[in-house]
Amino acid sequence: MADFEVLAGIHQGLFLVLLIVMLVPTIMANQLVFRPTKRAFINSARITLCFSWSALFVFAGHLVMTWVLFEAFGWLYIKDTLLGFLPFIFVPLLCSLLSTFPRLWELAGKGSRESRQSEVDTDDTRILLQEKKVRPVKTNSPDLDDTLDAEWRGDASCPELLVPLQASVLGCLIALFLQVFFPAVTLEPSILFLALGVLLAGVSLLWIQQSWQHQYHSTAENWVKPRRLFRFIRFATFLLMTALLATVWGNQAMIASRLPNHSSLEGENQDDHTLPDFVFPVKASAHSMPATGKSKSGDVSTKSKQENPDRTFSLTAQKTTIRQASGQTVEAWTLNGKYPGPELRMKQGELVEITLLNKDISEGVNIHWHGMQTPASDNRIAKGEKSVFRFRAEQTGTYWYHSHQQIPGQVVNGLFGALVIETADAATTGVPVRDIALIHHKDEKAGTTLNGSDTRKIELVTPGTTVRLRFINAENAPVTYLLQGTPFQVVAIDGTEVNEPNLIANQALQPGSGGRYDIQFTMPNRPVLFAPAVNQHDKGLLLSPDGSKDAVPLLHAELSVFDPARYGSPTALPFDLSSHFDREYQLIIDDQYGFYNGKFERLSTVNGDLLPDTRMMLEEGDLIKLTFVNRSFQDQSLYLHGHHMLILSRDGKKVTGSPWWTDTLQIAPGETYEVAFRANNPGVSMEGSLPKDESAFGIAIPLVYEEQL
């Protein structure tokens, strides 16, 4: 596929190029009336005509790039450009082609026509003089060095010549403004109509002003060229007025963008999560996972609350100085003094009790069980307080937990850990098994770490052992790791088993933020290295049959990336692209500039909105289809809390491998995904419970069940 970032960058840059190219002939055309001589006037008209044609060629190039984007990525990637931006340029340019260009052509050839007319007049005069037998007086062609007269100034200042060019500049400016601040303008009719009103009002004022100028230049007998100082003052006044209006508008937008004070958690189901860029928070239920029979509600019944737990854990949140394996000391927020927190491992069906004590974190803490169907706690745990979590571990797979209070600081500082639910009835094969959870994390203080280590760790593994690495990406970005030294299988994605996984080798693993891959292989009689792909070969995990560091595999950073859409074997699906969907939503992701909490910055939006202004309405039992379109210039992660979504297609191509169930979907720039899920998690409505500043790493999209309104 074509490089979206290159094509889209060129396409957007052409708006600025076209504005600049249109400014040149417009300024030159406005200066025609001030040319000192007819010769200078004619030369300037010719140059102006050339630059005007150049602007048309640039616009034609813009149309070509729009077509290329359409061919490569589809209608949704050019919809706003074709319907929202380009009309503001096309209509004024068309008027220029029909009105300005003929007049410029006529002005550019005016001197030669008058010369030819003068020659005709001279010939007639000579004939008449010869008939009268009078010796002719030598005559010259008109002097093009003469000063412009009223007729020439009138031709150069007529509105039909200048206003279409001025309107083209205004249209380019409006189109560029919309592209930067309202990229999804077709979804905002009010903005589109306002922009149209600005164009019409601007053209009307320009026409009135130019009509006055035309009348003055073509009738004034003692016309005097305005002094440069006067023209400078007039231009500076225009700039100051424009700057004043922009300042007033910006100040009002900045004030309106400031976030109100709010409590950190206003409802138990919110998942305004730091790590994914977009979060879909809903309450958990029994039916959101794939139809494997492994997923049930995480809520604990009244009877279960009275039972003794099968497994208990205690977590103490505290601020601690930790020493990295490299010797570096880091101030971190830890659980039980560990960075990351302790691994929580349990069996399917067990009743689990987890006690969380906040020892000394004055900001308060909370815990979210990422990827699980257990609801989050409903209140922050203040300093010195503790809370008890109880749930039935009905799911199986690889998950993780992290603080859900004052995001993103607490997760970045270290309040997170791995959570593994093993099958209750695991088959015994007699082959030794090594099950290792690996959690990747990165922050400015500790750098890149794997299970908290900033250097390479060595594990002794006997050849022939079945090794399962449960890889968790706890960074707010996709991360690329390589497994070198042996073929392997990706046996699970986001806690869901892959159907008949293939044996693969020399493929990079790139889970999105918050995503999980379980990889499995048989330990060979040689070292196996699992490490970051880019310039960090001294980190990661080295599995060695004898514990030595010799013969470390070479990492190849240019390997192809593992593709879940083409991996494993297909099997029966509960729904697919041919199914009847109760509701369908298109979610178009854009980059735009604007104010957020009093700061001007680049923002990620969905359908033109900063969330949670955007919401999707549904009813319990609905089969929902979502189409994600990433028109931004960065990877976007989407996390569906309480549900697993089934990936149906990517870039218009159907998923052909194992059913791809995921709760965390990474979407690269220019990618389009169709996904579906069953809405069986009604819970409490999320409206009003998702403070935007808690989503510093992204934005949250509420799923709102209608019966909860």
VOGU-3710 file (C-alpha; in Angstrom, 3 decimals, decimal comma):
1> madfevlagi> 0,000/0,000/0,000  1,134/3,539/-0,671  2,693/5,454/2,193  -0,232/7,318/3,695  1,855/9,761/5,702  3,779/10,867/2,589  0,714/11,206/0,355  -1,421/12,875/3,009  1,429/15,214/3,951  1,886/16,327/0,342
11> hqglflvlli> -1,872/16,639/-0,092  -2,257/18,858/2,966  0,861/20,851/2,132  -0,601/21,755/-1,251  -3,224/23,882/0,533  -0,441/26,135/1,823  1,419/26,049/-1,501  -1,724/27,027/-3,377  -2,351/29,915/-0,972  1,162/31,252/-1,562
21> vmlvptiman> 0,982/30,763/-5,324  -2,382/32,563/-5,465  -1,095/35,467/-3,390  1,565/36,350/-5,965  -0,697/37,105/-8,984  -3,271/38,715/-6,690  -0,755/41,174/-5,281  0,696/41,843/-8,721  -2,752/42,429/-10,224  -3,569/44,889/-7,446
31> qlvfrptkra> -0,340/46,769/-8,232  -1,027/47,126/-11,959  -2,783/50,443/-11,475  0,330/51,854/-9,779  2,757/51,001/-12,602  4,569/54,207/-13,693  4,433/53,610/-17,468  2,411/51,723/-20,028  5,404/49,547/-20,842  5,811/48,537/-17,187
41> finsaritlc> 2,064/47,958/-17,012  2,085/45,574/-19,978  5,116/43,634/-18,707  3,576/43,308/-15,251  0,281/42,110/-16,749  2,097/39,400/-18,670  3,958/38,217/-15,549  0,716/38,264/-13,572  -0,930/36,104/-16,212  1,921/33,589/-16,017
51> fswsalfvfa> 1,644/33,307/-12,230  -2,130/32,936/-12,530  -1,649/29,977/-14,852  0,843/28,540/-12,345  -1,829/28,671/-9,650  -4,164/26,710/-11,920  -1,489/24,070/-12,455  -0,963/23,754/-8,685  -4,695/23,339/-8,204  -4,721/20,668/-10,907
61> ghlvmtwvlf> -1,912/18,919/-9,020  -4,036/19,100/-5,882  -6,878/17,371/-7,710  -4,473/14,681/-8,925  -3,244/14,050/-5,361  -6,839/13,849/-4,175  -7,502/11,179/-6,790  -4,349/9,273/-5,765  -5,492/9,295/-2,133  -8,902/8,042/-3,200
71> eafgwlyikd> -7,428/5,217/-5,255  -5,060/4,174/-2,463  -7,228/4,583/0,630  -10,850/5,149/-0,346  -13,621/7,703/-0,204  -13,495/8,441/3,533  -9,936/9,752/3,207  -10,905/12,458/0,679  -14,521/13,116/1,623  -13,867/16,288/3,603
81> tllgflpfif> -11,337/17,557/1,091  -13,609/17,080/-1,897  -16,842/18,260/-0,282  -15,573/20,630/2,403  -12,278/22,260/1,392  -11,801/22,270/-2,373  -15,142/23,996/-3,235  -13,861/27,112/-1,459  -10,964/27,148/-3,920  -12,590/25,725/-7,045
91> vpllcsllst> -15,468/28,218/-7,370  -13,305/31,399/-7,089  -10,705/29,875/-9,417  -13,408/29,074/-11,952  -14,583/32,703/-11,780  -10,986/33,803/-12,273  -10,671/31,579/-15,323  -13,844/33,027/-16,845  -13,348/36,663/-15,848  -9,803/37,518/-14,746
101> fprlwelagk> -7,810/35,520/-17,293  -9,451/37,056/-20,410  -8,915/40,555/-19,014  -5,300/39,872/-18,138  -4,780/38,459/-21,626  -6,269/41,617/-23,117  -4,139/43,894/-20,906  -0,989/41,905/-21,698  -1,534/42,488/-25,434  -2,781/46,044/-25,186
111> gsresrqsev> 0,457/47,694/-26,285  0,813/45,619/-29,460  -2,799/46,256/-30,449  -2,425/50,016/-30,012  0,783/49,855/-32,032  -1,006/48,068/-34,831  -3,877/50,568/-34,660  -1,367/53,431/-34,785  0,251/51,941/-37,886  -3,165/51,793/-39,572
121> dtddtrillq> -3,851/55,398/-38,621  -0,433/56,430/-39,968  -1,042/54,698/-43,297  -4,416/56,410/-43,686  -2,863/59,780/-42,906  -0,086/59,229/-45,472  -2,605/58,341/-48,181  -4,661/61,453/-47,448  -1,570/63,664/-47,490  -0,402/62,155/-50,751
131> ekkvrpvktn> -3,778/62,889/-52,324  -3,389/66,469/-51,218  0,242/66,458/-52,396  1,468/67,356/-48,933  4,752/65,931/-47,694  3,995/63,568/-44,759  5,499/64,162/-41,376  7,248/61,134/-39,847  5,134/59,596/-37,066  6,034/57,096/-34,406
141> spdlddtlda> 4,049/54,276/-32,743  2,502/55,251/-29,423  5,032/55,901/-26,708  4,780/53,023/-24,221  6,876/55,020/-21,814  3,980/57,427/-21,371  2,302/57,628/-17,962  -0,902/55,590/-17,544  -4,020/57,515/-18,333  -7,483/57,115/-16,790
151> ewrgdascpe> -8,539/54,515/-19,370  -5,610/52,227/-18,576  -6,069/52,698/-14,822  -9,757/51,901/-15,164  -8,981/48,665/-17,017  -6,496/47,657/-14,291  -8,828/48,363/-11,351  -12,127/46,898/-12,520  -13,740/44,435/-10,023  -14,142/41,773/-12,715
161> llvplqasvl> -10,355/41,585/-12,965  -9,313/41,729/-9,325  -12,096/40,341/-7,129  -11,991/36,744/-8,503  -8,268/36,610/-7,659  -8,873/38,092/-4,219  -11,723/35,637/-3,660  -9,395/32,764/-4,614  -6,924/33,839/-1,934  -9,728/34,107/0,604
171> gclialflqv> -11,000/30,674/-0,419  -7,512/29,165/-0,068  -7,181/30,728/3,365  -10,549/29,356/4,488  -9,748/25,884/3,119  -6,377/25,872/4,905  -8,004/27,022/8,151  -10,609/24,255/7,963  -7,943/21,662/7,157  -5,952/22,592/10,262
181> ffpavtleps> -8,755/23,206/12,753  -11,760/21,242/11,411  -10,492/18,287/9,317  -13,854/16,499/9,632  -15,807/19,558/8,538  -18,475/17,614/6,603  -19,607/16,253/9,977  -19,978/19,811/11,273  -22,508/21,541/8,971  -22,626/24,636/11,161
191> ilflalgvll> -18,893/25,236/10,664  -19,215/24,612/6,943  -22,085/27,087/6,574  -20,232/29,636/8,694  -17,185/29,314/6,441  -19,399/29,739/3,378  -20,916/32,839/4,937  -17,452/34,266/5,569  -16,513/33,672/1,930  -19,674/35,309/0,572
201> agvsllwiqq> -19,400/38,260/2,950  -15,721/38,700/2,146  -16,333/38,602/-1,603  -19,164/41,129/-1,261  -16,986/43,543/0,707  -14,141/43,099/-1,736  -16,468/43,838/-4,655  -17,816/47,007/-3,013  -14,339/48,223/-2,090  -12,954/47,497/-5,549
211> swqhqyhsta> -15,917/49,221/-7,235  -15,028/52,397/-5,337  -11,406/52,047/-6,353  -12,384/51,508/-9,987  -14,544/54,598/-10,026  -11,778/56,708/-8,519  -8,965/55,425/-10,752  -10,927/55,734/-13,993  -12,430/59,194/-13,432  -9,937/61,202/-11,379
221> enwvkprrlf> -8,346/63,826/-13,604  -5,564/64,735/-11,213  -4,894/61,203/-10,021  -1,944/60,868/-7,694  -0,387/57,579/-6,655  -0,928/57,021/-2,902  2,188/57,436/-0,882  3,958/54,335/0,368  3,527/55,440/3,970  -0,241/55,652/3,534
231> rfirfatfll> -0,360/52,230/1,884  1,818/50,768/4,640  -0,420/52,229/7,355  -3,494/50,837/5,618  -1,937/47,364/5,331  -0,667/47,446/8,933  -4,125/48,455/10,147  -5,626/45,471/8,334  -3,071/43,129/9,908  -3,652/44,586/13,378
241> mtallatvwg> -7,409/44,197/13,068  -6,976/40,618/11,904  -4,579/39,884/14,768  -6,987/41,479/17,245  -9,893/39,344/16,060  -7,712/36,216/16,147  -6,569/37,069/19,678  -10,111/37,583/20,916  -11,237/34,339/19,301  -8,218/32,442/20,665
251> nqamiasrlp> -8,708/33,816/24,163  -12,360/32,788/24,198  -11,490/29,337/22,856  -8,763/28,956/25,478  -11,124/29,870/28,309  -13,822/27,536/26,986  -11,331/24,650/26,792  -10,372/24,744/30,456  -11,512/21,668/32,327  -13,629/21,951/35,454
261> nhsslegenq> -12,509/20,441/38,727  -13,876/16,979/39,262  -13,372/13,899/41,346  -11,068/11,394/39,762  -13,571/8,568/39,668  -17,256/9,267/39,383  -18,512/5,822/38,412  -17,282/2,307/38,896  -17,199/1,436/35,196  -15,133/4,263/33,803
271> ddhtlpdfvf> -11,999/3,398/31,942  -10,621/6,739/30,876  -7,382/4,918/30,455  -3,963/6,399/29,907  -2,446/3,796/27,707  -4,788/3,347/24,743  -5,445/6,444/22,701  -9,143/5,699/22,521  -11,084/3,839/25,174  -14,541/2,336/24,952
281> pvkasahsmp> -15,686/1,943/28,550  -18,611/-0,314/29,424  -19,523/-2,515/32,365  -18,484/-6,153/32,213  -20,831/-9,038/31,565  -20,798/-12,684/30,634  -21,204/-12,483/26,891  -18,623/-10,137/25,472  -15,815/-12,622/24,875  -15,639/-15,017/21,929
291> atgksksgdv> -17,885/-18,023/22,080  -15,383/-20,327/23,812  -17,277/-20,791/27,035  -14,381/-19,338/29,009  -15,856/-15,978/29,890  -18,466/-15,216/32,505  -19,332/-12,276/34,640  -16,642/-11,067/36,984  -19,194/-9,859/39,526  -19,228/-11,760/42,793
301> stkskqenpd> -22,580/-13,061/43,960  -23,851/-12,611/47,509  -23,026/-16,249/48,258  -19,484/-15,829/46,944  -18,963/-12,801/49,165  -19,533/-15,048/52,160  -17,138/-17,749/50,943  -13,511/-18,011/51,857  -11,359/-16,934/48,897  -9,341/-19,556/47,056
311> rtfsltaqkt> -6,461/-17,157/46,603  -5,518/-13,917/48,338  -3,098/-11,141/47,470  -1,975/-8,038/49,320  -0,723/-4,938/47,522  0,809/-1,928/49,248  1,169/1,243/47,178  4,084/3,383/48,298  6,784/5,728/47,068  10,142/4,008/47,034
321> tirqasgqtv> 13,653/4,446/45,716  14,517/1,423/43,619  17,868/0,350/42,235  17,915/-0,802/38,613  19,987/-3,766/37,476  22,341/-1,247/35,857  22,940/0,371/39,244  20,858/3,461/38,530  18,504/4,567/41,307  15,014/5,762/40,449
331> eawtlngkyp> 12,274/7,343/42,536  9,210/5,243/41,773  5,711/4,518/42,987  5,631/0,824/43,699  3,416/-2,020/44,815  4,982/-4,068/47,630  8,197/-2,167/46,962  8,502/-3,690/43,487  8,709/-2,128/40,027  6,578/-3,348/38,380
341> gpelrmkqge> 4,235/-4,699/41,039  4,096/-8,379/41,898  2,696/-10,811/39,354  -0,811/-11,981/40,261  -1,294/-15,558/39,060  -4,458/-17,577/39,658  -6,547/-20,455/38,314  -9,739/-20,253/36,303  -12,811/-20,445/38,547  -11,025/-19,379/41,719
351> lveitllnkd> -12,498/-16,796/44,041  -9,803/-14,147/44,359  -9,436/-11,535/47,070  -6,977/-8,659/46,650  -6,327/-6,131/49,415  -4,896/-2,807/48,319  -3,349/-0,505/50,929  -2,326/3,054/50,082  0,616/3,655/52,371  1,866/7,118/51,444
361> isegvnihwh> 0,532/8,292/48,042  -1,354/11,463/48,880  -2,928/11,668/45,406  -4,873/8,463/46,091  -4,765/5,200/44,125  -7,101/2,726/42,498  -6,764/-0,479/40,496  -8,100/-1,361/37,070  -7,957/-4,964/35,817  -7,055/-4,431/32,177
371> gmqtpasdnr> -8,858/-6,747/29,756  -10,956/-8,502/32,388  -14,700/-8,420/32,872  -14,476/-7,403/36,513  -15,727/-3,869/37,257  -13,306/-1,246/38,512  -13,589/-0,024/42,085  -15,909/2,909/42,634  -13,780/5,218/44,788  -10,204/6,329/45,078
381> iakgeksvfr> -8,262/4,942/47,990  -6,865/7,820/50,011  -3,542/7,829/51,815  -3,621/5,441/54,768  -6,775/3,664/53,563  -7,249/0,215/52,070  -9,799/-1,522/49,885  -10,661/-5,162/49,216  -11,390/-6,457/45,706  -13,149/-9,801/45,235
391> fraeqtgtyw> -13,971/-11,444/41,922  -14,366/-14,854/40,357  -11,601/-15,543/37,829  -13,789/-17,024/35,107  -11,609/-15,902/32,205  -8,308/-17,378/31,197  -5,330/-15,674/29,614  -2,843/-12,845/30,029  -3,987/-9,536/31,514  -2,506/-6,798/33,641
401> yhshqqipgq> -3,497/-4,374/36,343  -2,608/-0,742/36,923  -3,581/2,300/38,898  -6,664/4,074/37,621  -6,158/7,286/39,566  -4,540/10,507/38,304  -3,623/9,071/34,960  -1,026/9,054/33,445  1,414/9,825/36,241  0,802/6,809/38,443
411> vvnglfgalv> 1,084/4,244/35,663  4,218/5,894/34,328  5,705/5,971/37,828  5,250/2,247/38,335  1,826/1,299/39,737  1,168/-1,671/37,454  1,833/-5,403/37,176  1,057/-8,623/35,303  -2,049/-10,719/35,937  -2,293/-14,304/34,638
421> ietadaattg> -5,276/-16,659/34,824  -4,326/-20,262/34,074  -6,773/-22,925/32,928  -8,173/-24,985/35,786  -7,868/-28,303/33,945  -4,576/-27,931/32,070  -3,644/-31,171/30,283  -0,532/-32,922/31,577  1,816/-34,011/28,800  4,869/-34,887/30,832
431> vpvrdialih> 6,867/-32,188/29,027  8,349/-29,565/31,363  6,738/-26,146/30,957  8,223/-22,730/31,688  5,586/-19,977/31,885  7,019/-16,432/32,103  5,054/-13,167/32,135  7,029/-10,258/30,639  5,783/-6,701/30,984  7,391/-3,932/28,921
441> hkdekagttl> 7,383/-0,407/30,291  9,121/2,857/29,540  9,371/6,222/31,221  11,795/9,130/31,329  13,398/8,031/34,609  13,875/4,288/34,190  13,996/4,122/30,392  12,956/0,908/28,634  12,482/-1,974/31,039  11,322/-5,584/30,837
451> ngsdtrkiel> 9,910/-6,798/34,143  11,549/-3,757/35,700  15,058/-4,549/34,484  16,921/-1,983/32,387  19,576/-4,532/31,378  19,476/-7,976/29,819  18,303/-10,742/32,144  19,443/-14,356/31,814  17,243/-17,365/32,549  18,460/-20,960/32,557
461> vtpgttvrlr> 16,056/-23,178/30,590  16,578/-26,883/29,896  16,432/-27,849/26,198  13,136/-29,510/25,292  11,166/-27,350/27,744  7,947/-25,797/26,435  8,368/-22,064/26,990  5,393/-19,680/27,085  6,241/-15,977/27,153  3,269/-13,779/28,079
471> finaenapvt> 4,299/-10,413/26,632  2,463/-7,306/27,898  2,994/-3,831/26,448  2,452/-1,306/29,250  3,719/1,653/27,211  1,551/4,290/25,606  2,708/3,384/22,093  3,213/0,294/19,968  6,476/-1,440/20,727  8,499/-3,848/18,568
481> yllqgtpfqv> 10,234/-6,900/20,035  12,093/-9,745/18,338  12,424/-13,403/19,325  15,616/-14,770/17,788  17,125/-18,224/18,004  14,114/-20,476/17,432  10,778/-20,704/15,577  7,721/-19,919/17,691  3,926/-19,717/17,759  1,665/-16,852/18,801
491> vaidgtevne> -0,813/-18,906/20,828  -2,980/-16,094/22,259  -3,819/-12,436/21,606  -5,249/-10,272/24,404  -6,168/-13,336/26,441  -7,930/-15,194/23,603  -6,425/-18,408/22,233  -5,477/-18,517/18,537  -6,980/-21,351/16,498  -4,263/-23,686/15,160
501> pnlianqalq> -1,338/-21,240/15,372  1,376/-21,625/12,742  5,034/-22,097/13,506  6,792/-18,910/12,378  10,266/-17,396/12,596  11,996/-14,091/11,871  8,903/-11,986/12,457  8,763/-8,958/14,741  6,032/-8,702/17,371  4,375/-5,298/17,631
511> pgsggrydiq> 1,473/-5,178/20,110  -0,320/-1,894/20,567  -0,353/-0,012/23,851  -1,945/-2,229/26,479  -1,898/-5,242/24,109  -0,720/-8,753/24,922  0,837/-11,560/22,869  1,436/-15,067/24,245  4,251/-16,763/22,340  5,286/-20,381/22,732
521> ftmpnrpvlf> 8,214/-22,509/21,559  10,299/-25,516/22,473  13,622/-24,537/24,001  16,450/-25,526/21,623  19,992/-26,466/22,568  21,143/-22,888/21,970  20,368/-19,440/23,407  17,103/-17,637/22,592  16,875/-13,848/22,882  13,705/-11,806/23,350
531> apavnqhdkg> 14,525/-8,091/23,189  13,502/-4,705/21,748  14,178/-4,392/18,036  15,728/-0,915/17,869  19,220/-0,213/19,239  18,546/-1,913/22,576  20,163/-5,293/22,092  21,672/-5,086/25,583  18,187/-5,369/27,077  15,476/-8,000/27,101
541> lllspdgskd> 15,509/-11,653/28,188  18,138/-14,224/27,227  17,093/-17,856/27,656  20,190/-20,018/27,818  20,480/-23,820/28,014  23,622/-23,573/30,164  23,354/-20,110/31,710  26,178/-18,637/29,626  26,126/-15,424/27,636  27,959/-16,946/24,672
551> avpllhaels> 26,514/-17,231/21,155  23,805/-14,613/21,678  21,500/-14,522/18,610  21,818/-11,537/16,303  18,737/-9,313/16,189  17,563/-8,194/12,741  15,531/-4,995/13,170  14,215/-5,021/9,586  12,087/-8,154/9,950  8,481/-8,161/8,790
561> vfdparygsp> 5,865/-7,572/11,490  3,607/-10,387/12,681  0,128/-10,019/11,153  -2,783/-11,459/13,180  -5,133/-11,016/10,187  -3,341/-13,757/8,221  -2,319/-16,078/11,065  -3,766/-19,387/12,219  -6,725/-21,270/10,749  -10,278/-20,002/10,324
571> talpfdlssh> -13,135/-21,501/12,305  -16,838/-20,858/12,835  -17,747/-17,271/13,758  -20,779/-15,964/15,668  -21,045/-13,140/13,086  -19,170/-11,799/10,057  -19,404/-9,107/7,380  -22,554/-10,669/5,930  -24,415/-10,527/9,260  -27,244/-8,135/9,967
581> fdreyqliid> -25,993/-5,433/12,317  -28,396/-3,587/14,576  -26,254/-0,460/14,531  -23,235/0,704/12,577  -20,882/3,555/13,386  -18,048/5,171/11,453  -15,302/6,593/13,647  -12,947/8,877/11,707  -9,766/9,691/13,591  -8,034/12,972/12,714
591> dqygfyngkf> -5,275/15,269/13,898  -6,284/18,870/14,377  -4,996/21,890/16,218  -6,947/23,582/18,945  -7,141/24,480/22,613  -7,284/21,798/25,289  -7,390/22,710/28,971  -6,094/26,191/28,202  -3,243/25,080/25,940  -2,907/25,250/22,184
601> erlstvngdl> -1,753/21,869/20,887  -2,303/19,140/18,346  -5,303/17,029/19,305  -6,661/13,672/18,277  -10,361/13,735/17,478  -13,009/11,222/16,501  -15,646/12,451/14,052  -14,463/15,988/14,716  -15,027/15,839/18,463  -12,841/15,699/21,513
611> lpdtrmmlee> -14,292/12,915/23,572  -16,392/12,246/25,538  -18,418/14,660/23,410  -18,745/11,785/20,946  -20,808/8,850/22,135  -22,460/5,805/20,619  -25,972/4,772/21,601  -26,895/1,083/21,802  -29,261/-1,362/23,420  -28,479/-4,572/25,234
621> gdlikltfvn> -28,207/-7,445/22,787  -27,379/-5,252/19,777  -24,838/-6,501/17,286  -22,640/-3,462/16,700  -20,343/-2,847/13,756  -17,661/-0,174/14,000  -15,550/1,192/11,155  -12,319/2,818/12,298  -10,611/5,188/9,843  -7,248/6,591/10,917
631> rsfqdqslyl> -6,597/9,795/8,962  -4,132/11,061/11,559  -0,352/10,943/11,290  0,191/8,698/14,314  -0,667/5,208/15,486  -3,881/5,021/17,452  -4,768/2,365/20,021  -8,366/1,482/20,726  -9,323/-0,412/23,855  -12,787/-1,914/24,287
641> hghhmlilsr> -13,291/-2,393/28,012  -15,632/-5,197/28,972  -15,889/-6,599/25,450  -13,676/-8,372/22,961  -14,211/-7,144/19,428  -13,927/-9,411/16,410  -11,812/-7,928/13,609  -13,737/-8,433/10,347  -11,584/-6,645/7,782  -8,574/-4,400/7,367
651> dgkkvtgspw> -8,277/-1,945/4,477  -11,226/-3,621/2,779  -9,712/-7,125/2,936  -11,404/-9,803/4,994  -9,491/-11,403/7,888  -8,531/-14,875/6,654  -6,688/-16,464/9,577  -7,861/-17,505/13,016  -10,738/-15,407/14,392  -9,013/-12,279/15,631
661> wtdtlqiapg> -10,582/-11,332/18,944  -8,990/-8,425/20,737  -9,682/-5,746/23,310  -6,754/-3,591/22,144  -6,508/-2,653/18,464  -3,575/-0,724/17,062  -4,418/1,283/13,923  -1,610/2,734/11,836  -2,021/5,948/9,795  -4,049/5,245/6,668
671> etyevafran> -5,563/1,999/7,969  -9,273/1,192/8,014  -10,729/-1,565/10,188  -14,190/-3,060/10,404  -14,905/-4,703/13,756  -17,990/-6,015/15,523  -19,094/-6,947/19,031  -22,229/-7,966/20,883  -23,493/-5,272/23,278  -24,340/-7,324/26,349
681> npgvsmegsl> -22,777/-5,122/29,029  -25,420/-2,537/29,934  -24,033/-1,293/33,256  -24,168/2,336/34,275  -24,230/5,004/31,569  -20,793/6,492/30,993  -22,045/9,953/30,108  -20,556/12,599/32,357  -18,157/10,203/34,074  -15,158/10,512/31,795
691> pkdesafgia> -13,091/13,588/32,672  -10,972/14,505/29,685  -7,850/15,330/31,645  -7,728/11,761/32,923  -7,131/10,677/29,320  -3,814/12,423/28,884  -2,545/9,659/26,599  -5,719/9,578/24,507  -9,432/10,135/24,505  -12,348/8,108/25,803
701> iplvyeeql> -15,420/7,220/23,744  -18,431/6,349/25,897  -20,741/3,522/24,875  -24,116/4,535/26,264  -26,921/2,027/26,654  -30,266/3,689/25,986  -32,021/2,042/28,926  -29,552/3,753/31,250  -30,550/7,278/30,174
//
